[in-house]
Amino acid sequence: MDIRIKMESAYVTRSSAFIEYMKLHLLSLEQDLEKNPESINVIDIPGQIEATRHILSVALDIMARSERI
């Protein structure tokens, strides 16, 4: 196996793992907000949710683009 293919495969695996982490993090934030809507005053959970959605969207777009190459 070519070293470049091996490196690209490792990159995709790590990238996929990070994307799965972001999905779980987003789910956790959404559940926290559902369970405790008053937490809006303690920490900015809605802001964290929006930021996580944005980062996840960008990561998924990058992954989709790299698969088309």
CHARMM-style PDB file with segment names, atoms N, HN, CA, C and O in Angstrom:
ATOM      1  N   MET     1       0.834  -1.181   0.000  1.00  0.00      PROA
ATOM      2  CA  MET     1       0.000   0.000   0.000  1.00  0.00      PROA
ATOM      3  C   MET     1       0.883   1.250   0.000  1.00  0.00      PROA
ATOM      4  O   MET     1       1.826   1.355   0.784  1.00  0.00      PROA
ATOM      5  N   ASP     2       0.578   2.157  -0.853  1.00  0.00      PROA
ATOM      6  HN  ASP     2      -0.188   2.072  -1.490  1.00  0.00      PROA
ATOM      7  CA  ASP     2       1.269   3.433  -0.976  1.00  0.00      PROA
ATOM      8  C   ASP     2       1.131   4.222   0.338  1.00  0.00      PROA
ATOM      9  O   ASP     2       0.052   4.241   0.929  1.00  0.00      PROA
ATOM     10  N   ILE     3       2.198   4.864   0.794  1.00  0.00      PROA
ATOM     11  HN  ILE     3       3.075   4.849   0.314  1.00  0.00      PROA
ATOM     12  CA  ILE     3       2.192   5.622   2.057  1.00  0.00      PROA
ATOM     13  C   ILE     3       1.178   6.759   2.000  1.00  0.00      PROA
ATOM     14  O   ILE     3       0.560   7.091   3.012  1.00  0.00      PROA
ATOM     15  N   ARG     4       1.004   7.357   0.826  1.00  0.00      PROA
ATOM     16  HN  ARG     4       1.506   7.088   0.005  1.00  0.00      PROA
ATOM     17  CA  ARG     4       0.035   8.458   0.682  1.00  0.00      PROA
ATOM     18  C   ARG     4      -1.382   7.950   0.943  1.00  0.00      PROA
ATOM     19  O   ARG     4      -2.160   8.607   1.634  1.00  0.00      PROA
ATOM     20  N   ILE     5      -1.714   6.799   0.398  1.00  0.00      PROA
ATOM     21  HN  ILE     5      -1.082   6.265  -0.164  1.00  0.00      PROA
ATOM     22  CA  ILE     5      -3.046   6.224   0.614  1.00  0.00      PROA
ATOM     23  C   ILE     5      -3.237   5.905   2.088  1.00  0.00      PROA
ATOM     24  O   ILE     5      -4.311   6.134   2.643  1.00  0.00      PROA
ATOM     25  N   LYS     6      -2.201   5.378   2.720  1.00  0.00      PROA
ATOM     26  HN  LYS     6      -1.328   5.191   2.269  1.00  0.00      PROA
ATOM     27  CA  LYS     6      -2.254   5.058   4.142  1.00  0.00      PROA
ATOM     28  C   LYS     6      -2.498   6.321   4.966  1.00  0.00      PROA
ATOM     29  O   LYS     6      -3.310   6.315   5.891  1.00  0.00      PROA
ATOM     30  N   MET     7      -1.799   7.397   4.631  1.00  0.00      PROA
ATOM     31  HN  MET     7      -1.139   7.401   3.879  1.00  0.00      PROA
ATOM     32  CA  MET     7      -1.949   8.654   5.355  1.00  0.00      PROA
ATOM     33  C   MET     7      -3.331   9.250   5.142  1.00  0.00      PROA
ATOM     34  O   MET     7      -3.937   9.758   6.085  1.00  0.00      PROA
ATOM     35  N   GLU     8      -3.837   9.194   3.915  1.00  0.00      PROA
ATOM     36  HN  GLU     8      -3.345   8.781   3.148  1.00  0.00      PROA
ATOM     37  CA  GLU     8      -5.173   9.719   3.629  1.00  0.00      PROA
ATOM     38  C   GLU     8      -6.226   8.906   4.374  1.00  0.00      PROA
ATOM     39  O   GLU     8      -7.193   9.469   4.887  1.00  0.00      PROA
ATOM     40  N   SER     9      -6.048   7.611   4.437  1.00  0.00      PROA
ATOM     41  HN  SER     9      -5.262   7.154   4.020  1.00  0.00      PROA
ATOM     42  CA  SER     9      -6.983   6.751   5.151  1.00  0.00      PROA
ATOM     43  C   SER     9      -7.002   7.093   6.640  1.00  0.00      PROA
ATOM     44  O   SER     9      -8.073   7.153   7.245  1.00  0.00      PROA
ATOM     45  N   ALA    10      -5.839   7.315   7.230  1.00  0.00      PROA
ATOM     46  HN  ALA    10      -4.970   7.266   6.738  1.00  0.00      PROA
ATOM     47  CA  ALA    10      -5.751   7.684   8.641  1.00  0.00      PROA
ATOM     48  C   ALA    10      -6.405   9.034   8.870  1.00  0.00      PROA
ATOM     49  O   ALA    10      -7.078   9.240   9.880  1.00  0.00      PROA
ATOM     50  N   TYR    11      -6.207   9.963   7.924  1.00  0.00      PROA
ATOM     51  HN  TYR    11      -5.661   9.796   7.104  1.00  0.00      PROA
ATOM     52  CA  TYR    11      -6.808  11.296   8.038  1.00  0.00      PROA
ATOM     53  C   TYR    11      -8.323  11.192   8.031  1.00  0.00      PROA
ATOM     54  O   TYR    11      -8.987  11.806   8.866  1.00  0.00      PROA
ATOM     55  N   VAL    12      -8.879  10.427   7.106  1.00  0.00      PROA
ATOM     56  HN  VAL    12      -8.340   9.928   6.428  1.00  0.00      PROA
ATOM     57  CA  VAL    12     -10.335  10.267   7.022  1.00  0.00      PROA
ATOM     58  C   VAL    12     -10.864   9.633   8.301  1.00  0.00      PROA
ATOM     59  O   VAL    12     -11.913  10.043   8.797  1.00  0.00      PROA
ATOM     60  N   THR    13     -10.177   8.661   8.835  1.00  0.00      PROA
ATOM     61  HN  THR    13      -9.325   8.328   8.431  1.00  0.00      PROA
ATOM     62  CA  THR    13     -10.609   8.009  10.061  1.00  0.00      PROA
ATOM     63  C   THR    13     -10.631   9.001  11.222  1.00  0.00      PROA
ATOM     64  O   THR    13     -11.603   9.052  11.976  1.00  0.00      PROA
ATOM     65  N   ARG    14      -9.575   9.782  11.366  1.00  0.00      PROA
ATOM     66  HN  ARG    14      -8.786   9.740  10.754  1.00  0.00      PROA
ATOM     67  CA  ARG    14      -9.529  10.783  12.447  1.00  0.00      PROA
ATOM     68  C   ARG    14     -10.578  11.853  12.231  1.00  0.00      PROA
ATOM     69  O   ARG    14     -11.229  12.285  13.182  1.00  0.00      PROA
ATOM     70  N   SER    15     -10.750  12.288  10.992  1.00  0.00      PROA
ATOM     71  HN  SER    15     -10.220  11.938  10.219  1.00  0.00      PROA
ATOM     72  CA  SER    15     -11.753  13.310  10.688  1.00  0.00      PROA
ATOM     73  C   SER    15     -13.145  12.795  10.991  1.00  0.00      PROA
ATOM     74  O   SER    15     -13.961  13.515  11.567  1.00  0.00      PROA
ATOM     75  N   SER    16     -13.424  11.572  10.614  1.00  0.00      PROA
ATOM     76  HN  SER    16     -12.761  10.988  10.146  1.00  0.00      PROA
ATOM     77  CA  SER    16     -14.730  10.975  10.882  1.00  0.00      PROA
ATOM     78  C   SER    16     -14.981  10.873  12.376  1.00  0.00      PROA
ATOM     79  O   SER    16     -16.093  11.119  12.842  1.00  0.00      PROA
ATOM     80  N   ALA    17     -13.951  10.512  13.127  1.00  0.00      PROA
ATOM     81  HN  ALA    17     -13.047  10.312  12.749  1.00  0.00      PROA
ATOM     82  CA  ALA    17     -14.089  10.406  14.578  1.00  0.00      PROA
ATOM     83  C   ALA    17     -14.387  11.776  15.180  1.00  0.00      PROA
ATOM     84  O   ALA    17     -15.206  11.885  16.093  1.00  0.00      PROA
ATOM     85  N   PHE    18     -13.734  12.815  14.682  1.00  0.00      PROA
ATOM     86  HN  PHE    18     -13.069  12.726  13.941  1.00  0.00      PROA
ATOM     87  CA  PHE    18     -13.972  14.162  15.194  1.00  0.00      PROA
ATOM     88  C   PHE    18     -15.396  14.613  14.868  1.00  0.00      PROA
ATOM     89  O   PHE    18     -16.059  15.230  15.702  1.00  0.00      PROA
ATOM     90  N   ILE    19     -15.858  14.311  13.678  1.00  0.00      PROA
ATOM     91  HN  ILE    19     -15.320  13.809  13.000  1.00  0.00      PROA
ATOM     92  CA  ILE    19     -17.233  14.666  13.295  1.00  0.00      PROA
ATOM     93  C   ILE    19     -18.231  13.937  14.195  1.00  0.00      PROA
ATOM     94  O   ILE    19     -19.216  14.532  14.633  1.00  0.00      PROA
ATOM     95  N   GLU    20     -17.990  12.674  14.469  1.00  0.00      PROA
ATOM     96  HN  GLU    20     -17.190  12.191  14.113  1.00  0.00      PROA
ATOM     97  CA  GLU    20     -18.887  11.936  15.365  1.00  0.00      PROA
ATOM     98  C   GLU    20     -18.868  12.541  16.768  1.00  0.00      PROA
ATOM     99  O   GLU    20     -19.904  12.602  17.431  1.00  0.00      PROA
ATOM    100  N   TYR    21     -17.700  12.984  17.219  1.00  0.00      PROA
ATOM    101  HN  TYR    21     -16.860  12.934  16.680  1.00  0.00      PROA
ATOM    102  CA  TYR    21     -17.612  13.658  18.515  1.00  0.00      PROA
ATOM    103  C   TYR    21     -18.461  14.926  18.508  1.00  0.00      PROA
ATOM    104  O   TYR    21     -19.197  15.182  19.461  1.00  0.00      PROA
ATOM    105  N   MET    22     -18.364  15.721  17.441  1.00  0.00      PROA
ATOM    106  HN  MET    22     -17.766  15.512  16.667  1.00  0.00      PROA
ATOM    107  CA  MET    22     -19.143  16.963  17.368  1.00  0.00      PROA
ATOM    108  C   MET    22     -20.644  16.673  17.389  1.00  0.00      PROA
ATOM    109  O   MET    22     -21.410  17.410  18.011  1.00  0.00      PROA
ATOM    110  N   LYS    23     -21.061  15.612  16.719  1.00  0.00      PROA
ATOM    111  HN  LYS    23     -20.439  15.014  16.214  1.00  0.00      PROA
ATOM    112  CA  LYS    23     -22.482  15.239  16.723  1.00  0.00      PROA
ATOM    113  C   LYS    23     -22.943  14.891  18.139  1.00  0.00      PROA
ATOM    114  O   LYS    23     -24.020  15.305  18.568  1.00  0.00      PROA
ATOM    115  N   LEU    24     -22.126  14.133  18.854  1.00  0.00      PROA
ATOM    116  HN  LEU    24     -21.251  13.797  18.505  1.00  0.00      PROA
ATOM    117  CA  LEU    24     -22.465  13.772  20.234  1.00  0.00      PROA
ATOM    118  C   LEU    24     -22.466  15.001  21.143  1.00  0.00      PROA
ATOM    119  O   LEU    24     -23.332  15.137  22.007  1.00  0.00      PROA
ATOM    120  N   HSD    25     -21.511  15.881  20.950  1.00  0.00      PROA
ATOM    121  HN  HSD    25     -20.808  15.771  20.248  1.00  0.00      PROA
ATOM    122  CA  HSD    25     -21.436  17.110  21.740  1.00  0.00      PROA
ATOM    123  C   HSD    25     -22.689  17.964  21.513  1.00  0.00      PROA
ATOM    124  O   HSD    25     -23.254  18.506  22.463  1.00  0.00      PROA
ATOM    125  N   LEU    26     -23.114  18.080  20.269  1.00  0.00      PROA
ATOM    126  HN  LEU    26     -22.655  17.639  19.498  1.00  0.00      PROA
ATOM    127  CA  LEU    26     -24.313  18.842  19.939  1.00  0.00      PROA
ATOM    128  C   LEU    26     -25.538  18.222  20.596  1.00  0.00      PROA
ATOM    129  O   LEU    26     -26.357  18.930  21.181  1.00  0.00      PROA
ATOM    130  N   LEU    27     -25.662  16.918  20.502  1.00  0.00      PROA
ATOM    131  HN  LEU    27     -24.997  16.343  20.027  1.00  0.00      PROA
ATOM    132  CA  LEU    27     -26.785  16.214  21.137  1.00  0.00      PROA
ATOM    133  C   LEU    27     -26.794  16.459  22.641  1.00  0.00      PROA
ATOM    134  O   LEU    27     -27.849  16.699  23.228  1.00  0.00      PROA
ATOM    135  N   SER    28     -25.632  16.400  23.258  1.00  0.00      PROA
ATOM    136  HN  SER    28     -24.775  16.205  22.782  1.00  0.00      PROA
ATOM    137  CA  SER    28     -25.517  16.629  24.692  1.00  0.00      PROA
ATOM    138  C   SER    28     -25.957  18.049  25.069  1.00  0.00      PROA
ATOM    139  O   SER    28     -26.674  18.240  26.052  1.00  0.00      PROA
ATOM    140  N   LEU    29     -25.528  19.033  24.290  1.00  0.00      PROA
ATOM    141  HN  LEU    29     -24.945  18.878  23.492  1.00  0.00      PROA
ATOM    142  CA  LEU    29     -25.931  20.416  24.548  1.00  0.00      PROA
ATOM    143  C   LEU    29     -27.440  20.580  24.413  1.00  0.00      PROA
ATOM    144  O   LEU    29     -28.076  21.229  25.243  1.00  0.00      PROA
ATOM    145  N   GLU    30     -28.010  19.992  23.367  1.00  0.00      PROA
ATOM    146  HN  GLU    30     -27.493  19.465  22.692  1.00  0.00      PROA
ATOM    147  CA  GLU    30     -29.457  20.095  23.148  1.00  0.00      PROA
ATOM    148  C   GLU    30     -30.231  19.438  24.292  1.00  0.00      PROA
ATOM    149  O   GLU    30     -31.250  19.967  24.735  1.00  0.00      PROA
ATOM    150  N   GLN    31     -29.751  18.291  24.771  1.00  0.00      PROA
ATOM    151  HN  GLN    31     -28.923  17.861  24.411  1.00  0.00      PROA
ATOM    152  CA  GLN    31     -30.396  17.622  25.897  1.00  0.00      PROA
ATOM    153  C   GLN    31     -30.267  18.454  27.171  1.00  0.00      PROA
ATOM    154  O   GLN    31     -31.219  18.548  27.945  1.00  0.00      PROA
ATOM    155  N   ASP    32     -29.104  19.054  27.393  1.00  0.00      PROA
ATOM    156  HN  ASP    32     -28.331  18.977  26.764  1.00  0.00      PROA
ATOM    157  CA  ASP    32     -28.914  19.920  28.560  1.00  0.00      PROA
ATOM    158  C   ASP    32     -29.916  21.067  28.546  1.00  0.00      PROA
ATOM    159  O   ASP    32     -30.501  21.404  29.576  1.00  0.00      PROA
ATOM    160  N   LEU    33     -30.108  21.657  27.382  1.00  0.00      PROA
ATOM    161  HN  LEU    33     -29.633  21.383  26.546  1.00  0.00      PROA
ATOM    162  CA  LEU    33     -31.032  22.789  27.270  1.00  0.00      PROA
ATOM    163  C   LEU    33     -32.472  22.340  27.494  1.00  0.00      PROA
ATOM    164  O   LEU    33     -33.245  23.046  28.142  1.00  0.00      PROA
ATOM    165  N   GLU    34     -32.844  21.164  26.961  1.00  0.00      PROA
ATOM    166  HN  GLU    34     -32.216  20.591  26.435  1.00  0.00      PROA
ATOM    167  CA  GLU    34     -34.198  20.629  27.171  1.00  0.00      PROA
ATOM    168  C   GLU    34     -34.469  20.380  28.648  1.00  0.00      PROA
ATOM    169  O   GLU    34     -35.541  20.715  29.153  1.00  0.00      PROA
ATOM    170  N   LYS    35     -33.500  19.795  29.336  1.00  0.00      PROA
ATOM    171  HN  LYS    35     -32.629  19.523  28.926  1.00  0.00      PROA
ATOM    172  CA  LYS    35     -33.668  19.440  30.749  1.00  0.00      PROA
ATOM    173  C   LYS    35     -33.676  20.662  31.656  1.00  0.00      PROA
ATOM    174  O   LYS    35     -34.314  20.651  32.708  1.00  0.00      PROA
ATOM    175  N   ASN    36     -32.978  21.707  31.258  1.00  0.00      PROA
ATOM    176  HN  ASN    36     -32.460  21.716  30.403  1.00  0.00      PROA
ATOM    177  CA  ASN    36     -32.836  22.863  32.123  1.00  0.00      PROA
ATOM    178  C   ASN    36     -32.850  24.154  31.297  1.00  0.00      PROA
ATOM    179  O   ASN    36     -31.805  24.770  31.087  1.00  0.00      PROA
ATOM    180  N   PRO    37     -34.038  24.561  30.830  1.00  0.00      PROA
ATOM    181  CA  PRO    37     -34.107  25.768  30.000  1.00  0.00      PROA
ATOM    182  C   PRO    37     -33.600  27.021  30.712  1.00  0.00      PROA
ATOM    183  O   PRO    37     -33.171  27.972  30.059  1.00  0.00      PROA
ATOM    184  N   GLU    38     -33.647  27.030  32.036  1.00  0.00      PROA
ATOM    185  HN  GLU    38     -33.996  26.258  32.567  1.00  0.00      PROA
ATOM    186  CA  GLU    38     -33.160  28.185  32.787  1.00  0.00      PROA
ATOM    187  C   GLU    38     -31.649  28.333  32.691  1.00  0.00      PROA
ATOM    188  O   GLU    38     -31.103  29.385  33.022  1.00  0.00      PROA
ATOM    189  N   SER    39     -30.978  27.291  32.243  1.00  0.00      PROA
ATOM    190  HN  SER    39     -31.422  26.436  31.975  1.00  0.00      PROA
ATOM    191  CA  SER    39     -29.520  27.346  32.148  1.00  0.00      PROA
ATOM    192  C   SER    39     -29.061  28.405  31.153  1.00  0.00      PROA
ATOM    193  O   SER    39     -27.872  28.714  31.073  1.00  0.00      PROA
ATOM    194  N   ILE    40     -30.004  28.959  30.398  1.00  0.00      PROA
ATOM    195  HN  ILE    40     -30.969  28.708  30.464  1.00  0.00      PROA
ATOM    196  CA  ILE    40     -29.672  30.025  29.455  1.00  0.00      PROA
ATOM    197  C   ILE    40     -29.010  31.181  30.203  1.00  0.00      PROA
ATOM    198  O   ILE    40     -28.132  31.857  29.667  1.00  0.00      PROA
ATOM    199  N   ASN    41     -29.441  31.400  31.449  1.00  0.00      PROA
ATOM    200  HN  ASN    41     -30.155  30.851  31.884  1.00  0.00      PROA
ATOM    201  CA  ASN    41     -28.897  32.508  32.227  1.00  0.00      PROA
ATOM    202  C   ASN    41     -27.539  32.179  32.845  1.00  0.00      PROA
ATOM    203  O   ASN    41     -26.804  33.088  33.229  1.00  0.00      PROA
ATOM    204  N   VAL    42     -27.202  30.911  32.945  1.00  0.00      PROA
ATOM    205  HN  VAL    42     -27.800  30.173  32.633  1.00  0.00      PROA
ATOM    206  CA  VAL    42     -25.952  30.507  33.582  1.00  0.00      PROA
ATOM    207  C   VAL    42     -24.816  30.461  32.556  1.00  0.00      PROA
ATOM    208  O   VAL    42     -23.782  31.105  32.730  1.00  0.00      PROA
ATOM    209  N   ILE    43     -25.024  29.701  31.500  1.00  0.00      PROA
ATOM    210  HN  ILE    43     -25.865  29.178  31.359  1.00  0.00      PROA
ATOM    211  CA  ILE    43     -24.067  29.644  30.390  1.00  0.00      PROA
ATOM    212  C   ILE    43     -24.851  29.747  29.094  1.00  0.00      PROA
ATOM    213  O   ILE    43     -26.050  29.470  29.068  1.00  0.00      PROA
ATOM    214  N   ASP    44     -24.203  30.131  28.048  1.00  0.00      PROA
ATOM    215  HN  ASP    44     -23.229  30.355  28.068  1.00  0.00      PROA
ATOM    216  CA  ASP    44     -24.886  30.358  26.775  1.00  0.00      PROA
ATOM    217  C   ASP    44     -25.004  29.057  25.975  1.00  0.00      PROA
ATOM    218  O   ASP    44     -24.321  28.868  24.969  1.00  0.00      PROA
ATOM    219  N   ILE    45     -25.890  28.162  26.446  1.00  0.00      PROA
ATOM    220  HN  ILE    45     -26.445  28.316  27.264  1.00  0.00      PROA
ATOM    221  CA  ILE    45     -26.055  26.891  25.734  1.00  0.00      PROA
ATOM    222  C   ILE    45     -26.578  27.113  24.312  1.00  0.00      PROA
ATOM    223  O   ILE    45     -26.066  26.482  23.388  1.00  0.00      PROA
ATOM    224  N   PRO    46     -27.577  27.982  24.091  1.00  0.00      PROA
ATOM    225  CA  PRO    46     -28.007  28.198  22.699  1.00  0.00      PROA
ATOM    226  C   PRO    46     -26.856  28.671  21.795  1.00  0.00      PROA
ATOM    227  O   PRO    46     -26.778  28.268  20.635  1.00  0.00      PROA
ATOM    228  N   GLY    47     -25.980  29.508  22.313  1.00  0.00      PROA
ATOM    229  HN  GLY    47     -26.043  29.836  23.255  1.00  0.00      PROA
ATOM    230  CA  GLY    47     -24.820  29.959  21.534  1.00  0.00      PROA
ATOM    231  C   GLY    47     -23.862  28.824  21.241  1.00  0.00      PROA
ATOM    232  O   GLY    47     -23.311  28.727  20.145  1.00  0.00      PROA
ATOM    233  N   GLN    48     -23.667  27.959  22.234  1.00  0.00      PROA
ATOM    234  HN  GLN    48     -24.115  28.037  23.125  1.00  0.00      PROA
ATOM    235  CA  GLN    48     -22.792  26.800  22.027  1.00  0.00      PROA
ATOM    236  C   GLN    48     -23.389  25.857  20.990  1.00  0.00      PROA
ATOM    237  O   GLN    48     -22.671  25.295  20.163  1.00  0.00      PROA
ATOM    238  N   ILE    49     -24.718  25.688  21.040  1.00  0.00      PROA
ATOM    239  HN  ILE    49     -25.301  26.145  21.712  1.00  0.00      PROA
ATOM    240  CA  ILE    49     -25.393  24.826  20.058  1.00  0.00      PROA
ATOM    241  C   ILE    49     -25.195  25.394  18.655  1.00  0.00      PROA
ATOM    242  O   ILE    49     -24.847  24.659  17.731  1.00  0.00      PROA
ATOM    243  N   GLU    50     -25.415  26.693  18.494  1.00  0.00      PROA
ATOM    244  HN  GLU    50     -25.697  27.290  19.244  1.00  0.00      PROA
ATOM    245  CA  GLU    50     -25.259  27.325  17.181  1.00  0.00      PROA
ATOM    246  C   GLU    50     -23.826  27.199  16.674  1.00  0.00      PROA
ATOM    247  O   GLU    50     -23.609  26.890  15.502  1.00  0.00      PROA
ATOM    248  N   ALA    51     -22.852  27.433  17.543  1.00  0.00      PROA
ATOM    249  HN  ALA    51     -23.029  27.684  18.495  1.00  0.00      PROA
ATOM    250  CA  ALA    51     -21.448  27.324  17.154  1.00  0.00      PROA
ATOM    251  C   ALA    51     -21.095  25.891  16.757  1.00  0.00      PROA
ATOM    252  O   ALA    51     -20.390  25.677  15.771  1.00  0.00      PROA
ATOM    253  N   THR    52     -21.578  24.917  17.515  1.00  0.00      PROA
ATOM    254  HN  THR    52     -22.151  25.091  18.317  1.00  0.00      PROA
ATOM    255  CA  THR    52     -21.295  23.514  17.206  1.00  0.00      PROA
ATOM    256  C   THR    52     -21.940  23.117  15.887  1.00  0.00      PROA
ATOM    257  O   THR    52     -21.331  22.407  15.087  1.00  0.00      PROA
ATOM    258  N   ARG    53     -23.169  23.572  15.654  1.00  0.00      PROA
ATOM    259  HN  ARG    53     -23.663  24.149  16.304  1.00  0.00      PROA
ATOM    260  CA  ARG    53     -23.827  23.283  14.365  1.00  0.00      PROA
ATOM    261  C   ARG    53     -23.013  23.855  13.210  1.00  0.00      PROA
ATOM    262  O   ARG    53     -22.859  23.207  12.175  1.00  0.00      PROA
ATOM    263  N   HSD    54     -22.493  25.064  13.384  1.00  0.00      PROA
ATOM    264  HN  HSD    54     -22.618  25.590  14.225  1.00  0.00      PROA
ATOM    265  CA  HSD    54     -21.700  25.695  12.321  1.00  0.00      PROA
ATOM    266  C   HSD    54     -20.415  24.902  12.049  1.00  0.00      PROA
ATOM    267  O   HSD    54     -20.100  24.602  10.897  1.00  0.00      PROA
ATOM    268  N   ILE    55     -19.681  24.567  13.106  1.00  0.00      PROA
ATOM    269  HN  ILE    55     -19.937  24.811  14.042  1.00  0.00      PROA
ATOM    270  CA  ILE    55     -18.427  23.826  12.937  1.00  0.00      PROA
ATOM    271  C   ILE    55     -18.698  22.464  12.299  1.00  0.00      PROA
ATOM    272  O   ILE    55     -17.953  22.029  11.421  1.00  0.00      PROA
ATOM    273  N   LEU    56     -19.759  21.792  12.738  1.00  0.00      PROA
ATOM    274  HN  LEU    56     -20.364  22.145  13.452  1.00  0.00      PROA
ATOM    275  CA  LEU    56     -20.122  20.492  12.175  1.00  0.00      PROA
ATOM    276  C   LEU    56     -20.473  20.626  10.701  1.00  0.00      PROA
ATOM    277  O   LEU    56     -20.069  19.792   9.890  1.00  0.00      PROA
ATOM    278  N   SER    57     -21.213  21.657  10.349  1.00  0.00      PROA
ATOM    279  HN  SER    57     -21.541  22.334  11.008  1.00  0.00      PROA
ATOM    280  CA  SER    57     -21.593  21.887   8.955  1.00  0.00      PROA
ATOM    281  C   SER    57     -20.364  22.103   8.076  1.00  0.00      PROA
ATOM    282  O   SER    57     -20.265  21.531   6.991  1.00  0.00      PROA
ATOM    283  N   VAL    58     -19.441  22.919   8.539  1.00  0.00      PROA
ATOM    284  HN  VAL    58     -19.522  23.384   9.420  1.00  0.00      PROA
ATOM    285  CA  VAL    58     -18.214  23.172   7.775  1.00  0.00      PROA
ATOM    286  C   VAL    58     -17.403  21.888   7.629  1.00  0.00      PROA
ATOM    287  O   VAL    58     -16.907  21.587   6.543  1.00  0.00      PROA
ATOM    288  N   ALA    59     -17.267  21.133   8.716  1.00  0.00      PROA
ATOM    289  HN  ALA    59     -17.670  21.378   9.598  1.00  0.00      PROA
ATOM    290  CA  ALA    59     -16.497  19.875   8.662  1.00  0.00      PROA
ATOM    291  C   ALA    59     -17.134  18.893   7.682  1.00  0.00      PROA
ATOM    292  O   ALA    59     -16.427  18.242   6.913  1.00  0.00      PROA
ATOM    293  N   LEU    60     -18.447  18.782   7.702  1.00  0.00      PROA
ATOM    294  HN  LEU    60     -19.022  19.311   8.327  1.00  0.00      PROA
ATOM    295  CA  LEU    60     -19.129  17.865   6.776  1.00  0.00      PROA
ATOM    296  C   LEU    60     -18.964  18.323   5.329  1.00  0.00      PROA
ATOM    297  O   LEU    60     -18.786  17.495   4.436  1.00  0.00      PROA
ATOM    298  N   ASP    61     -19.020  19.630   5.092  1.00  0.00      PROA
ATOM    299  HN  ASP    61     -19.164  20.302   5.818  1.00  0.00      PROA
ATOM    300  CA  ASP    61     -18.801  20.161   3.742  1.00  0.00      PROA
ATOM    301  C   ASP    61     -17.385  19.844   3.255  1.00  0.00      PROA
ATOM    302  O   ASP    61     -17.191  19.448   2.106  1.00  0.00      PROA
ATOM    303  N   ILE    62     -16.406  20.018   4.131  1.00  0.00      PROA
ATOM    304  HN  ILE    62     -16.562  20.340   5.065  1.00  0.00      PROA
ATOM    305  CA  ILE    62     -15.013  19.713   3.773  1.00  0.00      PROA
ATOM    306  C   ILE    62     -14.867  18.233   3.453  1.00  0.00      PROA
ATOM    307  O   ILE    62     -14.228  17.871   2.465  1.00  0.00      PROA
ATOM    308  N   MET    63     -15.452  17.381   4.274  1.00  0.00      PROA
ATOM    309  HN  MET    63     -15.972  17.675   5.077  1.00  0.00      PROA
ATOM    310  CA  MET    63     -15.366  15.933   4.039  1.00  0.00      PROA
ATOM    311  C   MET    63     -16.035  15.566   2.707  1.00  0.00      PROA
ATOM    312  O   MET    63     -15.501  14.759   1.946  1.00  0.00      PROA
ATOM    313  N   ALA    64     -17.194  16.153   2.429  1.00  0.00      PROA
ATOM    314  HN  ALA    64     -17.629  16.808   3.047  1.00  0.00      PROA
ATOM    315  CA  ALA    64     -17.903  15.859   1.179  1.00  0.00      PROA
ATOM    316  C   ALA    64     -17.074  16.311  -0.024  1.00  0.00      PROA
ATOM    317  O   ALA    64     -17.006  15.610  -1.034  1.00  0.00      PROA
ATOM    318  N   ARG    65     -16.450  17.471   0.086  1.00  0.00      PROA
ATOM    319  HN  ARG    65     -16.504  18.041   0.907  1.00  0.00      PROA
ATOM    320  CA  ARG    65     -15.618  17.982  -0.992  1.00  0.00      PROA
ATOM    321  C   ARG    65     -14.418  17.075  -1.234  1.00  0.00      PROA
ATOM    322  O   ARG    65     -14.060  16.815  -2.383  1.00  0.00      PROA
ATOM    323  N   SER    66     -13.796  16.594  -0.166  1.00  0.00      PROA
ATOM    324  HN  SER    66     -14.087  16.805   0.767  1.00  0.00      PROA
ATOM    325  CA  SER    66     -12.602  15.755  -0.325  1.00  0.00      PROA
ATOM    326  C   SER    66     -12.958  14.395  -0.909  1.00  0.00      PROA
ATOM    327  O   SER    66     -12.120  13.764  -1.553  1.00  0.00      PROA
ATOM    328  N   GLU    67     -14.183  13.933  -0.698  1.00  0.00      PROA
ATOM    329  HN  GLU    67     -14.865  14.446  -0.175  1.00  0.00      PROA
ATOM    330  CA  GLU    67     -14.600  12.647  -1.268  1.00  0.00      PROA
ATOM    331  C   GLU    67     -14.833  12.764  -2.770  1.00  0.00      PROA
ATOM    332  O   GLU    67     -14.708  11.778  -3.496  1.00  0.00      PROA
ATOM    333  N   ARG    68     -15.173  13.972  -3.241  1.00  0.00      PROA
ATOM    334  HN  ARG    68     -15.275  14.773  -2.650  1.00  0.00      PROA
ATOM    335  CA  ARG    68     -15.424  14.171  -4.675  1.00  0.00      PROA
ATOM    336  C   ARG    68     -14.149  14.309  -5.481  1.00  0.00      PROA
ATOM    337  O   ARG    68     -14.165  14.168  -6.704  1.00  0.00      PROA
ATOM    338  N   ILE    69     -13.052  14.582  -4.809  1.00  0.00      PROA
ATOM    339  HN  ILE    69     -13.039  14.697  -3.816  1.00  0.00      PROA
ATOM    340  CA  ILE    69     -11.771  14.815  -5.506  1.00  0.00      PROA
ATOM    341  C   ILE    69     -11.222  13.532  -6.059  1.00  0.00      PROA
ATOM    342  OT1 ILE    69     -10.156  13.531  -6.674  1.00  0.00      PROA
TER     343      ILE     69
END
